[in-house]
Amino acid sequence: MQLTELKGPTAPHLRRLEHLRGVLPGGSYLLNQVHSADEPADALRELGVYFPARRRQRTFERVVTGHDASAEARRIADELDEAHGGFSTEEEPAWEALQPLRRRGESDSNLCRRLLHESIREDLQWPLLVAGAGCLPMRTPSGSVALANPPASAWDPGRPIAAPRGGVDRSMVHRRSEAEFFVTGIGPATIDDEGCRVFEAAVQMARMHPLHSDHVGAQWGHLDLFHLMEGVRQACIAGGQTAFGAKRSDVFVVRSFGAEFSSGPPAFDGQPLDLRVRVTADREYRENGDGPVTGLRASIDITDDEAGTVGRAWGTYSWVSRDSFLELRRAMRAQTQGGAQPPAQNEPATPLPLPPTVAESEVLRLDPRSSVVSREGAAPGELVLAVDVTHPVHFDHPLDHIPGMLLLEAARQAALLTIDPADRAGKVVSRVDAKFVSFADYDRPVTIRTLEIPAEESADVPYGGAQSGAGPAGDDGTHERDAQEYRVEFVQDDQVATVATVVVTDGGR
């Protein structure tokens, strides 16, 4: 795995100076001087192809004992060079040798194709191989790998490697219930043309879910944007481990998060939606500037293999050790609560009594537990957050703070409650962009303030919004103006803990 990362790509134009293939001579795709297995499955297969059982056993023994075969490798290389040396992999002398055989107007590729089927002098056979390797296609389209390889950091001794469901399991995304685990697979990290690290994950959106499918009106029977965002969130957490070296025990902190549908929420046709999530690390945050990666600013494309683009997402997140997280929480609570200590993970804080929530029908829900906002104790025009720490989805596992996805759900409901009840059922949330300024605790009240942004103030706002600047620009750089846009603030201890921009559109738009 370390050699795979360090050798660099086979394509010459993608090699860099830090790659082994970028240092050694040999400029074509095929004729380079480093070949090795790219996946664990390849390595096992090649051992079986090349070596009989007794030789394999000796090979394994030498690996375990740290046998150094450098001297033997040099001896074999010298013998090969003495017997077959003197051949260059440079293309220029190869083309000079073949030039007398070129027909008038014949292209390089046609020349090589023709000569491969003709009898030519023995001294021209090697130049033909070198020239042909540089101009003839050497690859055929291929599908996804059978067993995706994680980076070398994932193979540290003593680190558990769980590989059900395509290389990722629910403990990697900090989910306790299998029903709340949406990532079905994750692939290896690659480098794109801009030099950014990219990885892909597969997520499955269940056609029936106790929270994300609990809708009435236009949203019913369609993919919920927050269902999609939870799948994306889990994919980013898993990718932080498989592609960037985060540990499974680390705590992931989301600092900003947004998403939008491309043309309205997709409808379920009786089957779950299997989607592809492509995460591009636009920026990698590193410890002390040049240490290990500790966070990302990411842009995410979401596609369906049959329907094409479904939507996109963006955000910034980081990860820290559990001890560092508790220190961070201690400092934040000391600032807002006069030195109060953070609750331990196994000793959660005492939540506030759950207030009576807004009727589920008012927020276009069927299950009363899906309503997460209340008017009790709120000032006119405001709401308070209703936090049910026993909710099986929002609190799938113990948390010492209010989860971000619960805050986003409350932002949706706050926006819907500003719409005339006669029009409300025809609306869906098609876009959200949130900035999590600080943690919100469930042992103190959270006030929700909602402001509708007038059309004249948001018509020319790029996607991502002037408020947060987190999102990517749309095709024309502006919102469609059949949308209603809201700014929702969550205030605790007289400070804004989270702010979200929510865009509500007519169903199907």
Secondary structure, 3 states (H helix, E strand, C coil): CHHHHHHCCCCHHHCCCCCHHHHCCCCCCCCCCCCCCCCHHHHHHHHHHHCCHHHHHHHHHHHHHCCCCHHHHHHHHHHHHHHHCCCCCCHHHHHHHHHHHCCCCCCHHHHHHHHHCCCCCHHHHHHHHHHHHHHCCCCCCCCCCCCCCCCHHHHCCCCCCCCHHHHCCHHHHCCCCHHHCCEEEECCCEECCCCCEEEEEEEEECCCCCCCCCCCHHHCCECCHHHHHHHHHHHHHHHHHHCCCCCCCCEEEEEEEEEEECCCCCECCCCCEEEEEEEEEEEEEEHHHCCCEEEEEEEEEEEECCCEEEEEEEEEEEEECHHHHHHHHHHHHHHHHCCCCCCCCCCCCCCCCCCCCCCHHHHCCCCHHHCCEECCCCCCCEEEECCCCCCCCCCCCCCCCCCHHHHHHHHHHHHHCCCCHHHHCCEEEEEEEEEECCCCCCCCCCEEEEEEECHHHHCCCCCCHHHHCCCCCCCCCCCCCCCEEEEEEEEECCEEEEEEEEEEEECCC
